[in-house]
Amino acid sequence: MKILFVVTSHDELGDTGHKTGFWVEEFAAPYYKFTDAGYEVVVATPKGGQAPIDPNSEAPSAQTESTKRYYNDAKVQDVIAHTHKLDEMNASDFDAIFYPGGHGPLWDLANDAKSAQLILDFYNAGKLVGAVCHAPGVFKNVKFDNGGPFVKGKNVTGFTNTEEAAVKLTDVVPFLVEDELKSLGGNYSKTEDWGIHVVEDGLLITGQNPALVRRCCRKDDRPFKIIIKKTFLRNENIIYVDATATGGRNGHVKSSNGGIRPGS
């Protein structure tokens, strides 16, 4: 099993003079989840070479077991320092595609034609497409041949407007992920700020924020779809939308204690 991770090359946080990039936790937790399970992960960026890290994801409060492992792993840091060029990637060479977040993707990957084509190629080939936190913003310009938005009619989630307001970047980012997904016709849902929320709609899996990848679960040798779902889900207090159970229609939000309430 071979998985393509697509990471941002963008490192400027608008006109603030501050830096941005990818969120370490959102890369490290799934990276180790997959590689520990025996899967090969290839990392690509629009520019190739060094992928920029969002400095805020290096703050002490943002550290987890996965990030600590990353900072002590010279081999994986070398992977980030020498990413492949996105233009050289082909969906036929992989089994799934995954986008870690951070604010960077809102500037480059959201407007990257190659990224958009890859998403369609994976999806049309019956392969999983995953994105977490700000990364669902990469679907902004993804359209089918008939011009219809990729997320139209699909159950999706991503970083919320109120979470963006909480980090005081509402007026800095080029667009708000929640607003964009709604404007594209996506069936957007969310939980409380910084809560755990993942949405599955067939081959498309999206997560609201880094809380989804904060706690690693055990190595699992079951089919890849279970692995990628476990990447987004913590082992406790799980909340998710399973659209496959409703034929792709508006699903239900289910919790790990078995409760069900109507999807929002």
CORBELLIN-V195656 format. One record per backbone hydrogen bond with DSSP energy under -1.0 kcal/mol. NH is the residue of the N-H (numbers start at 1). CO is the residue of the C=O. Records with the same first field share a line. If there is no record, write none. Layout:
NH->CO + CO
//
This chain:
3->40
4->96
5->42
6->98
7->44
13->18
14->12
16->13
20->11
22->52
23->101
27->23
28->24
29->25
31->27
32->28
33->29
34->30
35->31
36->32
38->35
39->34
40->1
42->3
44->5
45->84
49->83
51->80
54->22
57->54
58->55
59->56
62->59
63->60
68->64
69->65
70->66
71->67
73->70
77->73
78->74
79->75
80->76
81->77
82->78
83->49
84->43
86->45
88->85
89->86
93->90
94->91
95->2
97->128
98->4
99->130
104->21
106->103
107->104
108->104
110->105
111->108
112->109
116->112
117->113
118->114
119->115
120->116
121->117
122->118
123->119
124->120
125->121
126->123
127->122
129->203
130->97
131->205
132->99
133->207
135->132
137->134
138->135
139->136
140->137
142->139
144->148
147->144
150->142
152->149
153->185
154->151
156->187
159->133
164->160
165->161
166->162
167->163
168->165
169->164
172->169
173->169
180->176
181->177
182->178
183->179
184->180
185->182
186->181
187->154
188->186
189->156
195->192
198->239
199->206
200->241
201->204
204->201
205->129
206->199
207->131
208->197
212->209
213->210
226->223
227->223
228->224
229->225
230->226
231->227
232->228
233->229
240->254
241->198
243->200
246->243
247->244
248->243
249->246
253->261
254->240
255->259
256->238
258->255
261->253
263->251
//
